[in-house]
Amino acid sequence: MVVFCYQNMKSKTQKSQDLKKLKEKLPKSKITVFTTFSRVGEKGLSVAQMRELKKFLQDSTYFVTKKSLIEKALKDLKYDGIDVYGISGSMGLVFSEGDAYAVSKKLYEFARKNPALQFFGAIFEKGFLSKDAFLEIAKMPSREVLIARLFGMMKYPISGLAIVLNEVAKKKEVVV
């Protein structure tokens, strides 16, 4: 499920509800990715691109709100070292309670096709990851690819031994 929550012209009650949502979602999320989708002087994501992002983030929530509310939620929950105001442009957070690696990979793939979406880091396993650390996670091969590589590495010595033994057996047959 993707939720788009725009902050323009909201009442104090609505802002307090958004702050409450942030405080609920941050601790539950396995990974929270800090993104920007629109910066001053640049073309941001279009409505169609936002819809496409929604498809990419099936089991995640994309939450757009004011930086001041994000800053307050982070301070109240004791997440230190995150400079929300250092991020230029409109800010969005991706909350995911599912597989952090799969969500990171999906976001990275979407951002490669849509350069207006940029990353500034993520909260993962109760710590803040820089943009570069987040991108390392996002670029990792999928679980299936890693398992296939492991299987291939385990199979190689055995198949090599079988080939050598087969050649030795052929030579013994020729000699006899």
VENHUNOR-V565608 format. One record per pair of residues at least 4 apart in sequence whose C-alpha atoms are under 6 Angstrom apart, sorted by the first residue. I is the first residue (numbers start at 0). J is the second residue. If there is no record, write none. Layout:
i j
I J
I J
This chain:
i j
0 57
0 58
0 59
0 60
1 53
1 59
1 60
1 61
2 60
2 61
3 62
4 62
4 63
5 63
5 64
6 64
9 13
18 68
21 25
22 72
24 28
28 94
28 95
28 96
29 95
29 96
30 95
30 99
30 122
30 123
31 93
31 94
31 121
31 122
32 92
32 93
32 121
33 92
33 118
33 119
33 120
33 121
34 90
34 91
34 117
34 118
34 119
35 89
35 90
35 91
35 116
35 117
36 43
36 44
36 115
36 116
37 43
37 88
37 89
38 88
43 115
44 48
44 115
59 94
59 95
60 93
60 94
61 92
61 93
62 91
62 92
63 91
66 70
73 78
74 78
103 137
104 137
110 114
110 116
119 130
120 128
120 129
120 130
120 133
121 127
121 128
122 126
122 127
128 132
128 133
150 154
155 159
